[in-house]
Amino acid sequence: MEGSRLAEEEKVALLQLVIMSNAKSYEKQLLVKDTDYTVEYSNNTEPGTAIVTITAVENGNFTGTKEDNFKRF
């Protein structure tokens, strides 16, 4: 049981996001998690379509929320 749980945690850890600014007033720059944005995952425990929600940190240089989906195998 412990081995299968570890394997599941390793699968989740493989997903990495690269978030870049695309605003005209900024040169493209790599944004920093928890400094510029937060990330929340939904429906991310079983194979299928999962959702990632990226939200700009309050009082930061950016605003808004972006939601997208990805396939989990």
Buried (B, 14 or more C-beta within 10 A) or exposed (E): EEEEEEEEEEEEEEEEEEBEBEEEEEEEEEBEEEEBBBEEBEEBEEEEEBEBEBBBBEEEBBEEEEEEEEEBE
